[in-house]
Amino acid sequence: MKRLSGWDAVLLYSETPTVHMHTLKLAVIDISELKGRQFGIDEFREVIHSRLYKLDPFRYELVDIPFKFHHPMWRENCEVDLTYHVRSCRVDSPGGRRQLDEAVGRIASTPLDRTKPLWEMYFIEGLANRRIAVLGKIHHALADGVASANLLARGMDPHTGPEADRDSYATDPAPGRSELVRTAFADHIRQIGRLPGVLRYTAQGVQRVRKSPKKLSPELTRPFTPPPSFMNHRVDAQRKFATATLALADVKETGKHLGVTINDMVLAISAGALRQLSLKYDGHADHPLLASVPVSFDFSRERISGNRFSGVMMVVPIELDDPLARVQAVHDAAVDAKETHHLMGPELVSRWSAYFPPAPAERLFHWLAEKDGQNKVLNIPISNVPGPREPGRVGGALVTEIYSVGPLTTGSGLNITVWSYVDQLNISVLSDGATLLDPHELTDAMINAIIEIRRAAGLPEELTVVESAMAP
């Protein structure tokens, strides 16, 4: 048994019937190399079963504390019914990118069952060109982007043949009610003992901000006042999903030419795309948006669970018509935001979240989710996560692409998540049912945005075709 951290627990409390807090990890797999060898749902369940001993979070079961006296706990080694957790799915004909994206959207539209380990996996058939896909639906309370990438790496073969792993793992008995209350009381005493350290950490951050000659940007000194936008409203329960693939080399070349980072490029591409959609849906794009950009403070390759990140508030300059001006503005805003973030202390929010009372926190998030009005914190979350650098395999079959997207947050109907995988930069967009007519509008706009940047920078407009990826 282990206690959820405050940050993990907040990601649990913030879930409502319309704000689902699962993340999605999608792997496209080429089975043509298997040369006729059968690889279906039964074989895939065998692969997952053989890896369960090292996929620890897949064996976590959520255990609530009586009277919500403290944050819940994970029962770390529970029984796992793979006939429930690993499911089959078939996409519509002709089995291209759009059909796969639509299937993922349907799967994403239902929340996870909290009475079981908080994950589901879908074995998706019917794709063109001898491909299948595997979709992992994992609650954010289990793992952040870095932990998910490490977990994904553990689940894939490190070589070309099937891996002979263990076929069993130990299980632990369920805890008793008195044990849960007793350990909760003891943890509360320990938390009180840690409070002086949290106060000291906070005071040091405030002191650094006061002494710093760097001033916050006007947008960030007016916290919780993002501008009204078509994407901000009461989120509904439906989910729509869209993907696109860029060659990582094209993004690196453009960034190097302009003297900015890959993360800057992701934000600049997002800014260009959101400008295009704001002009379409709002009729104007005259004010910068406010994005929350997750930044990890634990990149350990061994970490496969938990959330060790904080959100950096970043200005997204959609009001600028010149694409190169947008790139420079994003770069400058990122430098300012990161400096401010480190001045305050990257763990500030996660440390204080340990003291959030469970029942009031849940009621607050449910109340906020039902409000039909402007999001008071942010316009959109935008993530850029470095994924595996080496090609992975599942059951001996090559993983050709990996996509990932985080959840929608209260009052924000869009999420943009970019994952790199080997030589690809893979874009995923999640929306609710009301924000966009078609989520591919945003992925298409992001492709147009990098072409626009390259044209303005004097680079070739034609993008490199990623031969291993699904066709657009």
Secondary structure, DSSP 4 states (H G I P E B T S, - for coil): -EEPPHHHHHHHHT--SSS--EEEEEEEEE-GGGTT---SHHHHHHHHHHHGGG-GGGG-EEEPPGGG-S--EEESS----HHHHEEEEEPPTT--HHHHHHHHHHHHTSPPPTTS-SEEEEEEEEETTTEEEEEEEEETTTB-HHHHHHHHHHHSBSSSSPP---S-----PPPPHHHHHHHHHHHHHHHHHHHHHHHHHHHHHHHHHHH-SPPPPHHHHSTT-PPP-TT-S---S-EEEEEEEEEHHHHHHHHHHHT--HHHHHHHHHHHHHHHHHHHHTS---S-EEEEEEEES---TT--SB--EEEEEEEE-TT--SHHHHHHHHHHHHHHHHHHHHHH-TTHHHHHHTT--HHHHHHHHHHHHH--S--SS-SEEEEEEE--SS--EETTEEEEEEEEE----TT--EEEEEEEETTEEEEEEEEETTT-S-THHHHHHHHHHHHHHHHHTT--SSPPP-TTSPP-
